[in-house]
Amino acid sequence: MRHESKLPNIETTIFAVMSGLANKYGALNLSQGYPNFKGDQKLYDLVNKAMNSGYNQYAHMYGCPELRLAIKNKIELLYNTSYDPETEITVTVGATQAIYTTISTFIHKDDEVIVFRPAYDSYIPSIEINGGIPISIQLKKPDFRVDWQEVKQKMSSKTKMIIINSPHNPSGTMLTHDDMLKLQELTKGTNIIILSDEVYEHLIFDDEKHHSACMFPDLKSRSFVVSSLGKTFHNTGWKIGYCCAPQDLMDEFRKLHQFTVFSVNHPTQKGIADYMEDPNSYLQLSEFFQKKRDLFLEHVKDSRFKFIPSKGTYFQLLDYSEITDENDFDFAKRLIVDHGVASIPTSVFNENKLDQKVLRFCFAKTDETLIKAGEILTKL
Ligand SMILES: Cc1ncc(COP(=O)(O)O)c(C=O)c1O
């Protein structure tokens, strides 16, 4: 049968490729962004309880009311602003669906979307399948800062959306208060929608602060703020996320959401809602992951890799330019096959696969895994 691909240039996601190789060669898997340890038993008990108490039929189309309320409360506590759970918060199948649906709702053919590279790999295909045109802005090592002058130059009357991601996967950098003010200034008076991917909002290290788009009134009025409860609570396989936006934007989003997803796994939503009644469920995460980051870095500090400690997310970039000239994909592959450690080559997230000689390592792993991986990397 003949068909014309709608995404002719899209390859299998690097996460599947690297995890597949890691399994094949029995390598320590620091590639894909998920924990290799259990989440909190209390949360599992609450999800079981929800299932046993009858939360097993379709949930409310916008998300289980208890969960939308818990999300509202969390945002009020952390960011000193509010969303109406009836009209402005929607629970989604992971952050990925929130991203896809937001883009599909607003991007028409030939609309331009500004994307900072390296970028999480679902953004570009979601834009392209809708006929949109990704306008990439390449961030550079070692600090991956945004040059707002460049953003201004790339903005045009065709710019329909700007996607930001802070804390940033894969670099572990964060947009500062000043960055957010610059974005607010640049978009003021336009019809540009901001898609703010904040899935790592609870993983912030040292003295850093997360500046959510919802904290800046003009940005809030044009933003979808997206987060992931699967990521936050160590259960990426549950695929539960959410997005918040002003009602006029959310009304449009929900038109599509109702016919693509309709509603999200019910007992899991209810269990998470009950779990979030205690804010410590998310407030303690930064400390927990900072210890993991520090442990990993302690064990690679004497290696030939160069790094700036990650400020947020559970990823650490390691620059291997003093070890080899190989391109990052070949080196990442060799690390798996010959040395038993899996990582992600970051060129796959870049424009034209720019090779910056940096690999991404996920430190959401048991201490034992991190120590072993660090020891191997130090011998290279
Ligand atoms: C930046 C970013 N956005 C979104 C996602 C997807 O989150 P979810 O698993 O909730 O779809 C990820 C997952 O790795 C991510 O790193």
The ligand as an SDF file (V2000), in Angstrom:
LIG
                    3D

 16 16  0  0  0  0  0  0  0  0999 V2000
   10.9800   18.8210   28.7100 C   0  0  0  0  0  0  0  0  0  0  0  0
   10.0030   17.7040   28.7350 C   0  0  0  0  0  0  0  0  0  0  0  0
    8.7240   17.9560   28.4550 N   0  0  0  0  0  0  0  0  0  0  0  0
    7.7990   16.9780   28.4850 C   0  0  0  0  0  0  0  0  0  0  0  0
    8.1260   15.6830   28.7990 C   0  0  0  0  0  0  0  0  0  0  0  0
    7.0610   14.6200   28.7790 C   0  0  0  0  0  0  0  0  0  0  0  0
    6.4280   14.4500   29.9900 O   0  0  0  0  0  0  0  0  0  0  0  0
    5.2930   13.3220   30.1330 P   0  0  0  0  0  0  0  0  0  0  0  0
    5.9830   12.0190   30.3980 O   0  0  0  0  0  0  0  0  0  0  0  0
    4.4620   13.7620   31.2760 O   0  0  0  0  0  0  0  0  0  0  0  0
    4.5500   13.2870   28.8480 O   0  0  0  0  0  0  0  0  0  0  0  0
    9.4510   15.3710   29.0810 C   0  0  0  0  0  0  0  0  0  0  0  0
    9.8500   13.9800   29.3490 C   0  0  0  0  0  0  0  0  0  0  0  0
   10.9930   13.5910   29.3180 O   0  0  0  0  0  0  0  0  0  0  0  0
   10.4110   16.4070   29.0620 C   0  0  0  0  0  0  0  0  0  0  0  0
   11.7000   16.1660   29.3430 O   0  0  0  0  0  0  0  0  0  0  0  0
  1  2  1  0
  2  3  1  0
  2 15  2  0
  3  4  2  0
  4  5  1  0
  5  6  1  0
  5 12  2  0
  6  7  1  0
  7  8  1  0
  8  9  2  0
  8 10  1  0
  8 11  1  0
 12 13  1  0
 12 15  1  0
 13 14  2  0
 15 16  1  0
M  END
$$$$
